[in-house]
Each structure stands twice: as C-alpha cells, then as structure tokens.
Amino acid sequence: MKSKSRPKSDWWKPALLLAAIAAFLLAAKILHLDERLGVLQGWIKSLGPWGPVVFALIYIVAVVAALPATIFTFLAGVLFGTVVGVVVVNIGATAGACLAFLVGRYFARGAVEKLIAKNKDLRKLDQWTARNGVWVLILVRLAPLLPFNLTNYAFSLTRIGFWPYALCTWLFMIPWIIVYVGGADAVHQGLSQGRIPWGLVGIVGTMILLLAGLTTALRRKTRKLS
C-alpha cells in the first residue's frame, strides 16, 4: 500500500550544510584553528603520494567504527581540493561501507541487530528493501535520509547482495561527495584567498539541483511502508 503523503524535498539541506561549513571554517580562522589545519595539511603533503592513501585509510577506519565521517569529508576538500578530495573520499567511503557491510553480515550480526533495534527507521529498512529492492539503496545513497555509517550495517541485514551493494554505494555517493568536498573547497578558497570560486560554486549548485530532482523521482518510485 502506497503512502498517501510524500515527504518534501530535502534540497535545502545541502545549502544549510554549506552554511555550516562556512561557519566552521570562519570560526576556525577566528580561533586560529586554521594554524593547526595548516600543520595537518603540511603533514599530509610531507607524505607525498602516500598522503591521500593515509587519509583514505583513516576514513575507512572512521566508517567501520561508525564514527561521524562528515568532518573527514570536509577536510578532504580543504586538504586536497575538489578533484583529489572527491576521489579520496569516494574510495575511503566505499571501502569502509563495504567492509562494514561484510562485518555486519558475516561476523557481528547479533551486535548489529541490537544496534539497529534502537532506531525505528533503520528497523524498517529490511521491509522497505524487500518491497523495492536496490532502489532503496540508491535512494539512501543519493539522499541523506538515514545516518550513513549506520545504514552500512543496516543493509547487511537485508536481502541485498554484496556486489550490487558495493556498486550502488560507489556510484551513487559521488554526487553528494562532490557537494560536500566541493563545498568545503569553495568556502576554504573564499576565506583563505578572499575571492569566490564561481566555477566551483556553479558545479556544486548544479549538483544540488540534480540531486533534488533525482531523489524526488526515486521517492515516487519506491513504495513506502504503511
């Protein structure tokens, strides 16, 4: 049975997120935290070609440990810029999500079931996936409907196979990663260089509009639980 009402589009959330990034970086500058960020950036650069690799490994650990990985996504934009940052985060997030999926399915199912039981929305994910298949995974990856690090474990309890999970996770996280990393890079450039990178802002804005359209269409396609 389809739900009579549809949730409103969450297109405004990325804009709010970018405002939060700007506030965070501005506060960091006022509190001189940017100096510590400079030290971190110097350390990453000192690693040479291993810098992005080390950062990706840290990201994987954060995802598997179910820690908030958003801050690392922002940092990737500041440390590496948009292009390299998107690649690094996509690799780290995908590998971490796949590893968490395997841990939940084959090694810690009981613990995951207890964890998911505490969240009513995650408890419904198995039934929702049973009715809609991989479309639910695509929707969840395109729209931050549920906490990313918890959904990785929640999906391990569903009927979705590993390879469809890995492919959809890798591919459909890219738009949001561009928004997060590109947004952080744009704000950082604006604060550090005193100019607005309009080209990058345009890319991020276009991606936000694209995501709004895609998620709205997918929500109409998927059948909600009554």
DABEL-V725895 format. One record per backbone hydrogen bond with DSSP energy under -1.0 kcal/mol. NH is the residue of the N-H (numbers start at 1). CO is the residue of the C=O. If there is no record, write none. Layout:
nh = {NH | NH}
co = {CO | CO}
//
This chain:
nh = {13 | 16 | 17 | 18 | 19 | 20 | 21 | 22 | 23 | 24 | 25 | 26 | 27 | 28 | 29 | 30 | 31 | 33 | 34 | 37 | 38 | 39 | 40 | 41 | 42 | 43 | 44 | 45 | 46 | 48 | 50 | 51 | 54 | 55 | 56 | 57 | 58 | 59 | 60 | 61 | 62 | 63 | 64 | 65 | 66 | 67 | 73 | 74 | 75 | 76 | 77 | 78 | 79 | 80 | 85 | 86 | 87 | 88 | 89 | 90 | 91 | 92 | 93 | 94 | 95 | 96 | 97 | 98 | 99 | 100 | 101 | 102 | 103 | 104 | 105 | 106 | 107 | 108 | 112 | 113 | 114 | 115 | 116 | 117 | 118 | 119 | 123 | 128 | 129 | 130 | 131 | 132 | 133 | 135 | 136 | 138 | 139 | 140 | 141 | 142 | 143 | 145 | 151 | 152 | 154 | 155 | 157 | 158 | 165 | 166 | 167 | 168 | 169 | 170 | 171 | 172 | 177 | 178 | 179 | 180 | 181 | 182 | 183 | 184 | 185 | 186 | 187 | 188 | 189 | 190 | 191 | 192 | 193 | 198 | 201 | 202 | 203 | 204 | 205 | 206 | 207 | 208 | 209 | 210 | 211 | 212 | 213 | 214 | 215 | 216 | 217 | 218 | 219 | 220 | 221 | 222}
co = {10 | 12 | 13 | 14 | 15 | 16 | 17 | 18 | 19 | 20 | 21 | 22 | 23 | 24 | 25 | 26 | 27 | 28 | 28 | 33 | 34 | 35 | 36 | 37 | 38 | 39 | 40 | 41 | 42 | 45 | 47 | 48 | 50 | 51 | 52 | 53 | 54 | 55 | 56 | 57 | 58 | 59 | 60 | 61 | 63 | 62 | 69 | 70 | 71 | 72 | 73 | 74 | 75 | 76 | 81 | 82 | 83 | 84 | 85 | 86 | 87 | 88 | 89 | 90 | 91 | 92 | 93 | 94 | 95 | 96 | 97 | 98 | 99 | 100 | 101 | 102 | 103 | 103 | 108 | 109 | 110 | 111 | 112 | 113 | 115 | 116 | 119 | 124 | 125 | 126 | 127 | 128 | 129 | 132 | 133 | 134 | 135 | 136 | 137 | 138 | 139 | 143 | 147 | 148 | 150 | 151 | 154 | 155 | 161 | 162 | 163 | 164 | 165 | 166 | 167 | 168 | 173 | 174 | 175 | 176 | 177 | 178 | 179 | 180 | 181 | 182 | 183 | 184 | 185 | 186 | 187 | 188 | 189 | 196 | 197 | 198 | 199 | 200 | 201 | 202 | 203 | 204 | 205 | 206 | 207 | 208 | 209 | 210 | 211 | 212 | 213 | 214 | 215 | 216 | 217 | 218}
//
